[in-house]
Amino acid sequence: MTGCAIPLACEAVFQDEGTGEGLARGHIHFGPALVGAAVDEANVLRYEVYWADSCEDRVEQQALGRSVSGLGDACCRTDVYRVSIDSRKPSTATGFVVYAVLESGLAPVGVYVHLNETLLDRAIISSKATTAAPALVLLFAALLMLC
């Protein structure tokens, strides 16, 4: 930490790339750490992404992924850092949290990224097609009625 300010990644978002059947697949994109209102990564060693609960706290001790720091510039842009996600969601998780890691350890708070849980209920039909699981059940029921 710098004084009383905590470095927080800016503008974190989840880009879905095939989430379904209970697995989250995609990338967390985020920008460099802000300290106060300015980009400042001087004390940031790296960033780590964890599953998070509705209180925006991490729910597991193992990070889903890491990214080096020092790639940012003076702007807060979401395309500076990226962490790949391919993981089954823990029952208490509602999203992800991005933490800055400092020499003293994990920053006390991070930036929360909500996960649209309806994405997790999709059934993957092929690598390019998905459907909502209830719609798939109705389709199978209709086909059985034709027999």
N, C-alpha and C positions, 0 to 999 in steps of 0.2 A: 504494500500500500504506500501511497505517497501522501504523507501527512495523515489527514483523516479521510481522504478520498480513496475510493476503491476502483481499480481499473475494471471496466465492464466492456465486453465486446459490443460493438454497435450493430444495429440492424440485422439481427439473426432471423433466418427463415428456413423452413424445411421444404425442400424440393422433392416431391414424390416421384419415384421411378419404379413403380410396380409393387406398391404396398398392397398386401392382401393375405388372406388365410392366416391372420394373426401375426404376420411378420411386417415390420416396418422396413421398407427399402427405399433408399434415396440418399440425399445429401443435406447436411446442415451447412448453409452458407452464412458467413458473417464478416463484419468489418473489424478493423483494428480497435484496440481498447481506447475507451474515452476515460480520461481522468478529469472530473468536472465536466467542462464543455469542450475540452481540447483533446485531440488524438495524442496519446502518449503511451508508447510501449516500452519505455526505458527500463522498467522493472519487470516486464512480462517475459518469462522464459518460454512459455508455450500456452496453448489453449487445450482444454479437455471438454468433451461432451459426455453427458450422463443422462440416463432416464431420470425424469423428475415427476413428483406427485403434484396434486392440486395446490399445495402450499409453495410450489416452485423449489422444493428441496430435492436433492438427489436421492434415489431410492436404492441404489446399489453402490458398492465401493469401487467396482471395476468400471473404468471409463469405456464408453463405446468407441471412442477414437480420440486422436490427438492431432494437433497441427502446430507446426513451428510458429514462432512469432517473428516480427521484424520485416514482414513483407508489405506492411501498410505504408501509407503516405499521410499527408495532412488531411485527407478527406475520409469521411465515414461512408464507405461503400460496402455493399453486401457481397461483392464478388472477389474480395481479397483472400479469404480463407474458406476451405471446404473440408468437411469431415464426412466420410462415407458411413452410411447406416445400413445395416443388414442384421436385424435382431428381433427376437420375439419380445413383445411388450410385457413387462411384469404387471401383475394384476393391479397394483396401486399406481402405476404410472399413467400420466395424462399428457405427457409431452417430454421435452428435452430441456436441459439447462447447459449453457456454455459458460465455463469458468476460465478465468485467467489464472495461470499458475505462476507464482512469484517465488523468489528465493526462500521466503518463509513458508511456502506451501500454497495450497489452494486458496484463492480469494474467498472471503466469507460469504459472498453472494455471487450469483451469476445472472445471465440473461436467459429468461424462460422462452421456449418456443412451443406453442400448443400443437398437438397432433390431432388431426381430424380423425376420430376413432371410427367413423363409418368407413374409412379407407381400409381399416384392418379387417372388416367383415366381408370384403369383396372375395369372391371366388375367382381364382385365376384359371381361365379356360385354356389359354395358350400364352405364349410369351408376349402376344400383342393384344389380346382381348381379355377383358374382365367384366364381371357382372356382380351385382349385389347378391349375396348369398340367399336372401329370401326370394328374389326373382328366379334364381336357379331352381329352388325347390318347387315353385309354382310351375315352372316350365316342365320339370320332370313329372309332376302330378298330372298336368294336361296331357302329356305324352302317354302316360299309363292309362288314362281314361279312353284314349283312342284305340287301345288294344283290345 
